[in-house]
Every structure is written in C-alpha cells, then in structure tokens.
Amino acid sequence: MKVYIDGQMLDRNDAKISVFDHGLLYGDGIFEGIRIYHGKVFELDAHIVRLVDSAKAICLELPMSAEEIIEATLQTVKANGLLDGYIRLIVTRGEGGLGLNPYLCPKASLIIIADTIKLYPQEHYDNGLALITCGTRRPAPGALSPQVKSLNYLNNVLAKVEAIQAGALEGLMLNEQGYVAECTGDNIFIVRDGVIHTPPIYAGALDGITRRVIFRLAAEAGVPLAETNMSRYDIYTAHECFLTGTAAEVIPVVSLDKRVIGSGKPGDITNDLIKRFHELVKISGTEVPI
Ligand code: PXG
C-alpha cells in the first residue's frame, strides 16, 4: 500500500508523521472519507468543497489548492490500483510546539490513504440494523460545530462505545435539547406516510454528502422530503428508518431502543433508495486516470 504525505508516495510502513503534529497533540485538523466505485471517485468535488469549508472554519491554511488536492487524491488511488475502495483524506495542523497556539505550526500536512472499507455486515443491509440511543450528546452549536469534519471525534467515539457495549452496531445521538441529531458516523432518515424526514443540519448533524445524495434520489423518485426536527418518539413510531454515510452507504434500521420500527423489515422506500444509490455510483464520479 502507498500512502501520500505532503507530495511523497510512501510505503505503508514509512508513512509517518511527527509526534509534535497538532493533529495528534490536540486533534487539530480535518478529514474526509470518500468512496471509489468502479474506478470512479464518488462526489469528489463535494468532498473537497466540504474540506475547504472545514479548513476555513478552523483557520487552517490548506497546504495546496483544491485542484492540487483533487489531483493528489486521484494519483493516490491510481498508485494503489484500486477500482473500489475508500479514501481517507486528512489535513493536520502540522508540526508545532507543546502549546495550543496553531500559529506556531508553520505548515499543515496533507495525508491521503486509499484502502478498502466494510462498515456493517451484509445481513444488516438485507435485514436492517438495531440502534440504541446514546447518552452522549452532540455538542451545542456554541461548542465545536458538527459541520466541521474535524479530527476531534471523541464525542462520537464515546457514543460508539455506548452503542457497542449495548450490543448495537450504531447509536443514535441527540442534541442538548433532546432532539435527534444523527448517529455516531451516519445521518438518519425516517419515512412516515410516504414522506421522508431527516433532522435539519442545525439539530447537530454533519452536512453529509450521502445525505445530500438522498435528497436528489428522493426528488428523482418523486418522494417528498422534509428537514424536520424530531424526537425519539418520531423514530419509534416511524414507518421506515435508514442511515446514510460514505462508509455505510444507505442502510435500513429496523429498531431503536428495542422498539420495532414499522414492519420490522427494511421498508419499500428505503429499498428503492438503496437500489437507486447503487445505480448512481455505477454511472457517476470522477474517473481515476489509468
Ligand atoms: N455524521 C457523522 C458524524 C459522520 O462522521 C456522516 C454523518 C455521514 O457523512 P457522509 O458525508 O459520509 O455522507 C459522517 C461520516 C466510521 C466513519 O468509521 C464514518 C464517517 C466518517 C469516518 C469514519 O464509521 N462518517
């Protein structure tokens, strides 16, 4: 495996960064997770726009232009000969001193890893996932914005620990007001009376790229979609539920906190969206140069 670090293509074992990098010392940095399907990088431009926005929000000067980052990403995929896989793009604040001050870090570092990923076993795509609600809340808007895809995932990691300890593969996260925000690494949707609902971004959700793809696919399918503030009650009593994420794709949910959702099987609208999603990834994306 070849890993890209700051202009160099390195063997996995040589791909190392400084222990003084503020990405390690403070979680000071940002990242993106991107998929490669059939030799094409899915929604690459949207991911890079989100990376640029995350950088802006945390006053991080990217070491390269967006166009150069796209080029380095495609070259890394090519160097690894991947037709299907997962790209982890990381920008750390870079090397600095033992002190918070990010202005003492002269140059950010860009790391690109291209590998494969499988988040959930196939049986859950066929039969659905069981969720539990995590006690750990999404931070309030006055804290670190959930819009920033930062290297600070401890909030989500702690929620994931709760889910796993409760025997669930994914967990629901609420905001400080008790409204549904998202899951630890996925956005959430419900279907009720033929209408798709998802919490608004300002409920504490990441502006997921897959979430946006669902907006487009729902419009194509002629299914209305609304951004709706919701509580756990709305999920317990929904007719269908599903999650979206770059790693998870679109996955049905059939229970929350042991309450069976709808029929207890993946719903028709969910299954239709899954089908449409798989068709879309076949035909769209940025070609990796050969
Ligand atoms: N919410 C959060 C908190 C995420 O981290 C999503 C939603 C979905 O967004 P996209 O843009 O991917 O549709 C994410 C992204 C993992 C893992 O290992 C998951 C993500 C990122 C990195 C790792 O579960 N999901």
py3Dmol code that shows the C-alpha trace and the ligand (Angstrom):
import py3Dmol

protein = """\
ATOM      1  CA  MET A   1       0.000   0.000   0.000  1.00  0.00           C
ATOM      2  CA  LYS A   2       1.172   3.507  -0.864  1.00  0.00           C
ATOM      3  CA  VAL A   3       0.278   6.448   1.377  1.00  0.00           C
ATOM      4  CA  TYR A   4       0.567  10.041   0.209  1.00  0.00           C
ATOM      5  CA  ILE A   5       2.139  12.509   2.643  1.00  0.00           C
ATOM      6  CA  ASP A   6       2.975  16.055   1.543  1.00  0.00           C
ATOM      7  CA  GLY A   7       3.894  15.279  -2.038  1.00  0.00           C
ATOM      8  CA  GLN A   8       5.528  11.914  -1.402  1.00  0.00           C
ATOM      9  CA  MET A   9       4.138   8.458  -2.121  1.00  0.00           C
ATOM     10  CA  LEU A  10       5.396   6.287   0.757  1.00  0.00           C
ATOM     11  CA  ASP A  11       5.178   2.606   1.661  1.00  0.00           C
ATOM     12  CA  ARG A  12       2.704   1.950   4.457  1.00  0.00           C
ATOM     13  CA  ASN A  13       5.492   1.290   6.995  1.00  0.00           C
ATOM     14  CA  ASP A  14       7.317   4.511   6.097  1.00  0.00           C
ATOM     15  CA  ALA A  15       4.186   6.668   6.206  1.00  0.00           C
ATOM     16  CA  LYS A  16       4.756   8.532   9.454  1.00  0.00           C
ATOM     17  CA  ILE A  17       4.198  11.979  10.908  1.00  0.00           C
ATOM     18  CA  SER A  18       5.813  13.869  13.769  1.00  0.00           C
ATOM     19  CA  VAL A  19       4.739  13.306  17.371  1.00  0.00           C
ATOM     20  CA  PHE A  20       4.686  17.119  17.554  1.00  0.00           C
ATOM     21  CA  ASP A  21       1.950  17.339  14.920  1.00  0.00           C
ATOM     22  CA  HIS A  22      -1.005  19.190  16.402  1.00  0.00           C
ATOM     23  CA  GLY A  23      -3.306  16.712  14.707  1.00  0.00           C
ATOM     24  CA  LEU A  24      -2.015  14.204  17.279  1.00  0.00           C
ATOM     25  CA  LEU A  25      -1.457  16.583  20.194  1.00  0.00           C
ATOM     26  CA  TYR A  26      -4.851  18.324  20.011  1.00  0.00           C
ATOM     27  CA  GLY A  27      -6.966  16.633  17.354  1.00  0.00           C
ATOM     28  CA  ASP A  28      -6.296  19.843  15.453  1.00  0.00           C
ATOM     29  CA  GLY A  29      -7.125  19.032  11.858  1.00  0.00           C
ATOM     30  CA  ILE A  30      -9.828  17.930   9.471  1.00  0.00           C
ATOM     31  CA  PHE A  31     -10.622  14.932   7.295  1.00  0.00           C
ATOM     32  CA  GLU A  32     -12.839  13.470   4.610  1.00  0.00           C
ATOM     33  CA  GLY A  33     -13.913   9.904   3.864  1.00  0.00           C
ATOM     34  CA  ILE A  34     -14.554   9.324   0.158  1.00  0.00           C
ATOM     35  CA  ARG A  35     -15.566   6.235  -1.857  1.00  0.00           C
ATOM     36  CA  ILE A  36     -14.259   4.807  -5.098  1.00  0.00           C
ATOM     37  CA  TYR A  37     -16.781   2.777  -7.096  1.00  0.00           C
ATOM     38  CA  HIS A  38     -15.980   1.056 -10.384  1.00  0.00           C
ATOM     39  CA  GLY A  39     -12.834   3.148 -10.907  1.00  0.00           C
ATOM     40  CA  LYS A  40     -14.604   6.443 -10.244  1.00  0.00           C
ATOM     41  CA  VAL A  41     -14.374   8.651  -7.169  1.00  0.00           C
ATOM     42  CA  PHE A  42     -17.885   9.378  -5.920  1.00  0.00           C
ATOM     43  CA  GLU A  43     -18.827  13.013  -5.204  1.00  0.00           C
ATOM     44  CA  LEU A  44     -15.146  14.028  -5.137  1.00  0.00           C
ATOM     45  CA  ASP A  45     -15.809  17.725  -5.745  1.00  0.00           C
ATOM     46  CA  ALA A  46     -18.407  17.894  -2.960  1.00  0.00           C
ATOM     47  CA  HIS A  47     -15.970  16.282  -0.504  1.00  0.00           C
ATOM     48  CA  ILE A  48     -13.226  18.743  -1.429  1.00  0.00           C
ATOM     49  CA  VAL A  49     -15.613  21.699  -1.043  1.00  0.00           C
ATOM     50  CA  ARG A  50     -16.518  20.419   2.441  1.00  0.00           C
ATOM     51  CA  LEU A  51     -12.811  20.003   3.271  1.00  0.00           C
ATOM     52  CA  VAL A  52     -12.111  23.582   2.149  1.00  0.00           C
ATOM     53  CA  ASP A  53     -15.046  24.825   4.259  1.00  0.00           C
ATOM     54  CA  SER A  54     -13.879  22.851   7.321  1.00  0.00           C
ATOM     55  CA  ALA A  55     -10.393  24.350   6.858  1.00  0.00           C
ATOM     56  CA  LYS A  56     -11.830  27.848   6.642  1.00  0.00           C
ATOM     57  CA  ALA A  57     -13.902  27.337   9.786  1.00  0.00           C
ATOM     58  CA  ILE A  58     -10.874  26.329  11.863  1.00  0.00           C
ATOM     59  CA  CYS A  59      -8.455  28.911  10.366  1.00  0.00           C
ATOM     60  CA  LEU A  60      -6.378  26.185   8.754  1.00  0.00           C
ATOM     61  CA  GLU A  61      -4.481  27.161   5.649  1.00  0.00           C
ATOM     62  CA  LEU A  62      -4.522  24.183   3.290  1.00  0.00           C
ATOM     63  CA  PRO A  63      -1.030  23.302   2.043  1.00  0.00           C
ATOM     64  CA  MET A  64      -2.309  23.020  -1.548  1.00  0.00           C
ATOM     65  CA  SER A  65      -5.112  24.319  -3.739  1.00  0.00           C
ATOM     66  CA  ALA A  66      -8.375  22.370  -4.085  1.00  0.00           C
ATOM     67  CA  GLU A  67      -7.345  21.379  -7.647  1.00  0.00           C
ATOM     68  CA  GLU A  68      -3.979  20.081  -6.408  1.00  0.00           C
ATOM     69  CA  ILE A  69      -5.671  18.116  -3.616  1.00  0.00           C
ATOM     70  CA  ILE A  70      -8.001  16.510  -6.172  1.00  0.00           C
ATOM     71  CA  GLU A  71      -5.001  15.601  -8.340  1.00  0.00           C
ATOM     72  CA  ALA A  72      -3.076  14.127  -5.372  1.00  0.00           C
ATOM     73  CA  THR A  73      -6.176  12.133  -4.385  1.00  0.00           C
ATOM     74  CA  LEU A  74      -6.559  10.635  -7.866  1.00  0.00           C
ATOM     75  CA  GLN A  75      -2.822   9.856  -8.029  1.00  0.00           C
ATOM     76  CA  THR A  76      -3.008   8.048  -4.661  1.00  0.00           C
ATOM     77  CA  VAL A  77      -5.917   5.922  -5.833  1.00  0.00           C
ATOM     78  CA  LYS A  78      -4.008   5.135  -9.022  1.00  0.00           C
ATOM     79  CA  ALA A  79      -0.813   4.243  -7.110  1.00  0.00           C
ATOM     80  CA  ASN A  80      -2.837   1.701  -5.128  1.00  0.00           C
ATOM     81  CA  GLY A  81      -4.566   0.250  -8.181  1.00  0.00           C
ATOM     82  CA  LEU A  82      -7.971   0.476  -6.516  1.00  0.00           C
ATOM     83  CA  LEU A  83     -11.170   0.197  -8.546  1.00  0.00           C
ATOM     84  CA  ASP A  84     -13.367   0.046  -5.457  1.00  0.00           C
ATOM     85  CA  GLY A  85     -12.380   1.361  -2.063  1.00  0.00           C
ATOM     86  CA  TYR A  86     -12.237   4.151   0.453  1.00  0.00           C
ATOM     87  CA  ILE A  87     -10.085   7.259   0.590  1.00  0.00           C
ATOM     88  CA  ARG A  88      -9.203   8.926   3.880  1.00  0.00           C
ATOM     89  CA  LEU A  89      -8.025  12.471   3.292  1.00  0.00           C
ATOM     90  CA  ILE A  90      -6.514  14.112   6.369  1.00  0.00           C
ATOM     91  CA  VAL A  91      -5.171  17.605   6.865  1.00  0.00           C
ATOM     92  CA  THR A  92      -3.388  18.116  10.175  1.00  0.00           C
ATOM     93  CA  ARG A  93      -2.334  21.480  11.576  1.00  0.00           C
ATOM     94  CA  GLY A  94       1.245  20.239  11.190  1.00  0.00           C
ATOM     95  CA  GLU A  95       4.272  20.227  13.425  1.00  0.00           C
ATOM     96  CA  GLY A  96       4.408  22.788  16.205  1.00  0.00           C
ATOM     97  CA  GLY A  97       5.291  23.295  19.830  1.00  0.00           C
ATOM     98  CA  LEU A  98       3.824  21.858  23.011  1.00  0.00           C
ATOM     99  CA  GLY A  99       1.191  24.547  23.313  1.00  0.00           C
ATOM    100  CA  LEU A 100      -2.208  25.109  21.761  1.00  0.00           C
ATOM    101  CA  ASN A 101      -1.214  28.059  19.570  1.00  0.00           C
ATOM    102  CA  PRO A 102      -1.854  26.884  15.991  1.00  0.00           C
ATOM    103  CA  TYR A 103       0.003  29.909  14.602  1.00  0.00           C
ATOM    104  CA  LEU A 104       3.227  28.275  15.774  1.00  0.00           C
ATOM    105  CA  CYS A 105       2.643  25.442  13.289  1.00  0.00           C
ATOM    106  CA  PRO A 106       4.219  26.730  10.057  1.00  0.00           C
ATOM    107  CA  LYS A 107       2.697  24.261   7.598  1.00  0.00           C
ATOM    108  CA  ALA A 108      -0.318  21.959   7.517  1.00  0.00           C
ATOM    109  CA  SER A 109       0.225  18.364   6.365  1.00  0.00           C
ATOM    110  CA  LEU A 110      -1.872  16.528   3.793  1.00  0.00           C
ATOM    111  CA  ILE A 111      -2.167  12.756   4.165  1.00  0.00           C
ATOM    112  CA  ILE A 112      -4.099  10.538   1.750  1.00  0.00           C
ATOM    113  CA  ILE A 113      -4.774   6.869   2.461  1.00  0.00           C
ATOM    114  CA  ALA A 114      -6.575   4.690  -0.075  1.00  0.00           C
ATOM    115  CA  ASP A 115      -7.801   1.339   1.207  1.00  0.00           C
ATOM    116  CA  THR A 116     -10.926  -0.790   1.357  1.00  0.00           C
ATOM    117  CA  ILE A 117     -13.751  -0.489   3.883  1.00  0.00           C
ATOM    118  CA  LYS A 118     -16.716  -2.540   5.056  1.00  0.00           C
ATOM    119  CA  LEU A 119     -18.583  -0.955   7.920  1.00  0.00           C
ATOM    120  CA  TYR A 120     -21.503  -3.290   8.531  1.00  0.00           C
ATOM    121  CA  PRO A 121     -22.023  -6.984   7.677  1.00  0.00           C
ATOM    122  CA  GLN A 122     -24.228  -7.651   4.622  1.00  0.00           C
ATOM    123  CA  GLU A 123     -27.011  -9.200   6.739  1.00  0.00           C
ATOM    124  CA  HIS A 124     -27.827  -5.727   8.086  1.00  0.00           C
ATOM    125  CA  TYR A 125     -28.264  -4.305   4.582  1.00  0.00           C
ATOM    126  CA  ASP A 126     -30.689  -7.167   3.951  1.00  0.00           C
ATOM    127  CA  ASN A 127     -32.484  -7.239   7.320  1.00  0.00           C
ATOM    128  CA  GLY A 128     -31.747  -3.862   8.909  1.00  0.00           C
ATOM    129  CA  LEU A 129     -29.807  -2.533  11.881  1.00  0.00           C
ATOM    130  CA  ALA A 130     -30.852  -2.271  15.533  1.00  0.00           C
ATOM    131  CA  LEU A 131     -29.997   1.097  17.109  1.00  0.00           C
ATOM    132  CA  ILE A 132     -29.823   2.276  20.694  1.00  0.00           C
ATOM    133  CA  THR A 133     -29.848   5.857  21.925  1.00  0.00           C
ATOM    134  CA  CYS A 134     -26.519   7.027  23.312  1.00  0.00           C
ATOM    135  CA  GLY A 135     -26.329   9.101  26.484  1.00  0.00           C
ATOM    136  CA  THR A 136     -23.516  11.163  24.960  1.00  0.00           C
ATOM    137  CA  ARG A 137     -24.988  14.268  23.319  1.00  0.00           C
ATOM    138  CA  ARG A 138     -23.868  16.121  20.207  1.00  0.00           C
ATOM    139  CA  PRO A 139     -22.148  19.359  21.228  1.00  0.00           C
ATOM    140  CA  ALA A 140     -24.230  22.550  21.322  1.00  0.00           C
ATOM    141  CA  PRO A 141     -23.736  24.948  18.362  1.00  0.00           C
ATOM    142  CA  GLY A 142     -21.651  27.200  20.609  1.00  0.00           C
ATOM    143  CA  ALA A 143     -19.119  24.377  21.033  1.00  0.00           C
ATOM    144  CA  LEU A 144     -17.283  22.741  18.130  1.00  0.00           C
ATOM    145  CA  SER A 145     -19.681  22.910  15.180  1.00  0.00           C
ATOM    146  CA  PRO A 146     -20.790  19.470  13.959  1.00  0.00           C
ATOM    147  CA  GLN A 147     -20.361  20.970  10.475  1.00  0.00           C
ATOM    148  CA  VAL A 148     -16.597  20.856  10.841  1.00  0.00           C
ATOM    149  CA  LYS A 149     -15.376  17.379   9.930  1.00  0.00           C
ATOM    150  CA  SER A 150     -12.579  17.655  12.452  1.00  0.00           C
ATOM    151  CA  LEU A 151     -10.076  15.181  13.850  1.00  0.00           C
ATOM    152  CA  ASN A 152     -11.874  15.622  17.191  1.00  0.00           C
ATOM    153  CA  TYR A 153     -14.147  12.577  17.094  1.00  0.00           C
ATOM    154  CA  LEU A 154     -14.036  11.761  20.795  1.00  0.00           C
ATOM    155  CA  ASN A 155     -17.672  12.771  21.205  1.00  0.00           C
ATOM    156  CA  ASN A 156     -18.674  10.272  18.536  1.00  0.00           C
ATOM    157  CA  VAL A 157     -16.197   7.631  19.750  1.00  0.00           C
ATOM    158  CA  LEU A 158     -17.698   7.751  23.260  1.00  0.00           C
ATOM    159  CA  ALA A 159     -21.195   7.410  21.811  1.00  0.00           C
ATOM    160  CA  LYS A 160     -19.988   4.470  19.686  1.00  0.00           C
ATOM    161  CA  VAL A 161     -18.575   2.825  22.826  1.00  0.00           C
ATOM    162  CA  GLU A 162     -22.036   3.058  24.399  1.00  0.00           C
ATOM    163  CA  ALA A 163     -23.676   1.525  21.336  1.00  0.00           C
ATOM    164  CA  ILE A 164     -21.210  -1.353  21.189  1.00  0.00           C
ATOM    165  CA  GLN A 165     -21.471  -2.000  24.934  1.00  0.00           C
ATOM    166  CA  ALA A 166     -25.253  -2.206  24.493  1.00  0.00           C
ATOM    167  CA  GLY A 167     -24.799  -4.747  21.685  1.00  0.00           C
ATOM    168  CA  ALA A 168     -25.695  -2.359  18.838  1.00  0.00           C
ATOM    169  CA  LEU A 169     -23.535  -1.562  15.798  1.00  0.00           C
ATOM    170  CA  GLU A 170     -24.607   2.087  15.625  1.00  0.00           C
ATOM    171  CA  GLY A 171     -26.104   4.551  18.088  1.00  0.00           C
ATOM    172  CA  LEU A 172     -28.468   7.487  17.889  1.00  0.00           C
ATOM    173  CA  MET A 173     -27.174  10.828  19.165  1.00  0.00           C
ATOM    174  CA  LEU A 174     -29.417  13.602  20.458  1.00  0.00           C
ATOM    175  CA  ASN A 175     -28.565  17.271  20.840  1.00  0.00           C
ATOM    176  CA  GLU A 176     -28.611  19.190  24.141  1.00  0.00           C
ATOM    177  CA  GLN A 177     -32.353  19.835  23.714  1.00  0.00           C
ATOM    178  CA  GLY A 178     -33.077  16.133  23.322  1.00  0.00           C
ATOM    179  CA  TYR A 179     -33.883  16.324  19.612  1.00  0.00           C
ATOM    180  CA  VAL A 180     -32.402  13.816  17.188  1.00  0.00           C
ATOM    181  CA  ALA A 181     -29.127  14.957  15.604  1.00  0.00           C
ATOM    182  CA  GLU A 182     -27.598  11.958  13.798  1.00  0.00           C
ATOM    183  CA  CYS A 183     -25.765   8.717  14.528  1.00  0.00           C
ATOM    184  CA  THR A 184     -22.106   8.386  15.518  1.00  0.00           C
ATOM    185  CA  GLY A 185     -20.917   8.207  11.910  1.00  0.00           C
ATOM    186  CA  ASP A 186     -24.088   8.371   9.815  1.00  0.00           C
ATOM    187  CA  ASN A 187     -27.034  10.673   9.134  1.00  0.00           C
ATOM    188  CA  ILE A 188     -30.527   9.415   9.948  1.00  0.00           C
ATOM    189  CA  PHE A 189     -33.795   9.491   7.974  1.00  0.00           C
ATOM    190  CA  ILE A 190     -37.310   8.274   8.699  1.00  0.00           C
ATOM    191  CA  VAL A 191     -40.302   7.702   6.438  1.00  0.00           C
ATOM    192  CA  ARG A 192     -43.830   8.457   7.603  1.00  0.00           C
ATOM    193  CA  ASP A 193     -46.954   8.372   5.418  1.00  0.00           C
ATOM    194  CA  GLY A 194     -44.838   8.379   2.262  1.00  0.00           C
ATOM    195  CA  VAL A 195     -42.767  11.422   3.282  1.00  0.00           C
ATOM    196  CA  ILE A 196     -39.041  11.229   4.091  1.00  0.00           C
ATOM    197  CA  HIS A 197     -37.847  13.281   7.061  1.00  0.00           C
ATOM    198  CA  THR A 198     -34.329  13.999   8.305  1.00  0.00           C
ATOM    199  CA  PRO A 199     -33.202  16.329  11.096  1.00  0.00           C
ATOM    200  CA  PRO A 200     -32.050  19.758   9.915  1.00  0.00           C
ATOM    201  CA  ILE A 201     -28.293  20.338   9.956  1.00  0.00           C
ATOM    202  CA  TYR A 202     -28.815  22.769  12.842  1.00  0.00           C
ATOM    203  CA  ALA A 203     -30.084  19.938  15.030  1.00  0.00           C
ATOM    204  CA  GLY A 204     -26.403  18.953  15.221  1.00  0.00           C
ATOM    205  CA  ALA A 205     -25.895  16.790  12.151  1.00  0.00           C
ATOM    206  CA  LEU A 206     -22.954  16.749   9.786  1.00  0.00           C
ATOM    207  CA  ASP A 207     -23.946  18.022   6.343  1.00  0.00           C
ATOM    208  CA  GLY A 208     -23.393  14.537   4.950  1.00  0.00           C
ATOM    209  CA  ILE A 209     -22.540  14.100   1.291  1.00  0.00           C
ATOM    210  CA  THR A 210     -24.612  10.890   1.190  1.00  0.00           C
ATOM    211  CA  ARG A 211     -27.442  12.785   2.934  1.00  0.00           C
ATOM    212  CA  ARG A 212     -27.400  15.266   0.047  1.00  0.00           C
ATOM    213  CA  VAL A 213     -27.391  12.428  -2.489  1.00  0.00           C
ATOM    214  CA  ILE A 214     -30.560  11.085  -0.809  1.00  0.00           C
ATOM    215  CA  PHE A 215     -32.220  14.494  -1.311  1.00  0.00           C
ATOM    216  CA  ARG A 216     -31.523  14.148  -5.048  1.00  0.00           C
ATOM    217  CA  LEU A 217     -32.583  10.497  -5.261  1.00  0.00           C
ATOM    218  CA  ALA A 218     -35.828  11.182  -3.355  1.00  0.00           C
ATOM    219  CA  ALA A 219     -36.646  14.008  -5.785  1.00  0.00           C
ATOM    220  CA  GLU A 220     -35.956  11.668  -8.727  1.00  0.00           C
ATOM    221  CA  ALA A 221     -38.206   9.029  -7.163  1.00  0.00           C
ATOM    222  CA  GLY A 222     -40.944  11.613  -6.608  1.00  0.00           C
ATOM    223  CA  VAL A 223     -40.938  11.060  -2.831  1.00  0.00           C
ATOM    224  CA  PRO A 224     -41.317  14.272  -0.795  1.00  0.00           C
ATOM    225  CA  LEU A 225     -38.539  15.021   1.679  1.00  0.00           C
ATOM    226  CA  ALA A 226     -38.524  17.463   4.570  1.00  0.00           C
ATOM    227  CA  GLU A 227     -35.944  18.565   7.124  1.00  0.00           C
ATOM    228  CA  THR A 228     -37.845  18.114  10.370  1.00  0.00           C
ATOM    229  CA  ASN A 229     -36.849  18.449  13.984  1.00  0.00           C
ATOM    230  CA  MET A 230     -37.662  15.113  15.578  1.00  0.00           C
ATOM    231  CA  SER A 231     -37.547  13.361  18.913  1.00  0.00           C
ATOM    232  CA  ARG A 232     -37.021   9.669  19.608  1.00  0.00           C
ATOM    233  CA  TYR A 233     -40.816   9.256  19.589  1.00  0.00           C
ATOM    234  CA  ASP A 234     -40.856  10.109  15.877  1.00  0.00           C
ATOM    235  CA  ILE A 235     -38.354   7.338  15.195  1.00  0.00           C
ATOM    236  CA  TYR A 236     -40.130   4.778  17.411  1.00  0.00           C
ATOM    237  CA  THR A 237     -43.361   5.441  15.516  1.00  0.00           C
ATOM    238  CA  ALA A 238     -41.889   5.884  12.012  1.00  0.00           C
ATOM    239  CA  HIS A 239     -42.906   3.554   9.194  1.00  0.00           C
ATOM    240  CA  GLU A 240     -39.331   3.206   7.920  1.00  0.00           C
ATOM    241  CA  CYS A 241     -35.892   4.345   9.004  1.00  0.00           C
ATOM    242  CA  PHE A 242     -32.466   4.319   7.364  1.00  0.00           C
ATOM    243  CA  LEU A 243     -28.965   5.735   7.790  1.00  0.00           C
ATOM    244  CA  THR A 244     -26.596   7.261   5.257  1.00  0.00           C
ATOM    245  CA  GLY A 245     -22.837   7.711   5.220  1.00  0.00           C
ATOM    246  CA  THR A 246     -19.897   7.376   2.893  1.00  0.00           C
ATOM    247  CA  ALA A 247     -18.780   4.186   4.608  1.00  0.00           C
ATOM    248  CA  ALA A 248     -22.248   2.809   5.436  1.00  0.00           C
ATOM    249  CA  GLU A 249     -23.891   3.928   2.147  1.00  0.00           C
ATOM    250  CA  VAL A 250     -27.664   3.549   2.705  1.00  0.00           C
ATOM    251  CA  ILE A 251     -28.604   1.033   5.401  1.00  0.00           C
ATOM    252  CA  PRO A 252     -32.058   0.177   6.797  1.00  0.00           C
ATOM    253  CA  VAL A 253     -32.838   0.495  10.525  1.00  0.00           C
ATOM    254  CA  VAL A 254     -35.495  -1.783  11.986  1.00  0.00           C
ATOM    255  CA  SER A 255     -35.438  -0.920  15.677  1.00  0.00           C
ATOM    256  CA  LEU A 256     -34.470   1.782  18.155  1.00  0.00           C
ATOM    257  CA  ASP A 257     -34.132   1.025  21.875  1.00  0.00           C
ATOM    258  CA  LYS A 258     -35.905  -2.322  21.267  1.00  0.00           C
ATOM    259  CA  ARG A 259     -38.978  -0.630  19.738  1.00  0.00           C
ATOM    260  CA  VAL A 260     -39.608  -2.233  16.366  1.00  0.00           C
ATOM    261  CA  ILE A 261     -39.842   0.344  13.581  1.00  0.00           C
ATOM    262  CA  GLY A 262     -42.657  -0.183  11.066  1.00  0.00           C
ATOM    263  CA  SER A 263     -42.948  -3.797   9.952  1.00  0.00           C
ATOM    264  CA  GLY A 264     -39.561  -4.656  11.458  1.00  0.00           C
ATOM    265  CA  LYS A 265     -38.197  -5.179   7.946  1.00  0.00           C
ATOM    266  CA  PRO A 266     -36.455  -2.722   5.597  1.00  0.00           C
ATOM    267  CA  GLY A 267     -39.197  -0.546   4.073  1.00  0.00           C
ATOM    268  CA  ASP A 268     -40.129  -0.177   0.406  1.00  0.00           C
ATOM    269  CA  ILE A 269     -38.970   3.436   0.079  1.00  0.00           C
ATOM    270  CA  THR A 270     -35.690   2.563   1.813  1.00  0.00           C
ATOM    271  CA  ASN A 271     -35.109  -0.397  -0.501  1.00  0.00           C
ATOM    272  CA  ASP A 272     -35.897   1.724  -3.546  1.00  0.00           C
ATOM    273  CA  LEU A 273     -33.389   4.377  -2.436  1.00  0.00           C
ATOM    274  CA  ILE A 274     -30.738   1.705  -1.846  1.00  0.00           C
ATOM    275  CA  LYS A 275     -31.314   0.459  -5.402  1.00  0.00           C
ATOM    276  CA  ARG A 276     -31.117   3.970  -6.827  1.00  0.00           C
ATOM    277  CA  PHE A 277     -27.959   4.660  -4.819  1.00  0.00           C
ATOM    278  CA  HIS A 278     -26.195   1.591  -6.253  1.00  0.00           C
ATOM    279  CA  GLU A 279     -27.242   2.577  -9.766  1.00  0.00           C
ATOM    280  CA  LEU A 280     -25.953   6.129  -9.264  1.00  0.00           C
ATOM    281  CA  VAL A 281     -22.497   5.117  -8.006  1.00  0.00           C
ATOM    282  CA  LYS A 282     -22.057   2.984 -11.125  1.00  0.00           C
ATOM    283  CA  ILE A 283     -22.541   5.879 -13.508  1.00  0.00           C
ATOM    284  CA  SER A 284     -21.279   8.960 -11.687  1.00  0.00           C
ATOM    285  CA  GLY A 285     -17.923  10.035 -10.265  1.00  0.00           C
ATOM    286  CA  THR A 286     -14.520  11.349 -11.263  1.00  0.00           C
ATOM    287  CA  GLU A 287     -12.544   8.867 -13.363  1.00  0.00           C
ATOM    288  CA  VAL A 288      -9.234   7.790 -11.856  1.00  0.00           C
ATOM    289  CA  PRO A 289      -6.513   8.262 -14.520  1.00  0.00           C
ATOM    290  CA  ILE A 290      -5.040   4.985 -15.788  1.00  0.00           C
TER     291      ILE A 290
END
"""
ligand_1 = """\
25
PXG
N -22.279 12.098 10.538
C -21.046 11.929 11.044
C -20.786 12.326 12.443
C -20.035 11.396 10.238
O -18.800 11.237 10.719
C -21.643 11.197 8.433
C -22.588 11.751 9.274
C -22.016 10.872 7.034
O -21.490 11.853 6.153
P -21.062 11.498 4.658
O -20.531 12.767 4.114
O -20.003 10.438 4.731
O -22.282 11.033 3.966
C -20.326 11.026 8.915
C -19.240 10.469 8.065
C -16.743 5.330 10.516
C -16.674 6.659 9.859
O -15.700 4.664 10.592
C -17.812 7.313 9.475
C -17.730 8.577 8.881
C -16.522 9.138 8.705
C -15.399 8.470 9.111
C -15.449 7.233 9.691
O -17.819 4.949 10.963
N -18.920 9.152 8.506
"""
view = py3Dmol.view(width=600, height=400)
view.addModel(protein, "pdb")
view.setStyle({"model": 0}, {"cartoon": {"style": "trace"}})
view.addModel(ligand_1, "xyz")
view.setStyle({"model": 1}, {"stick": {}})
view.zoomTo()
view.show()
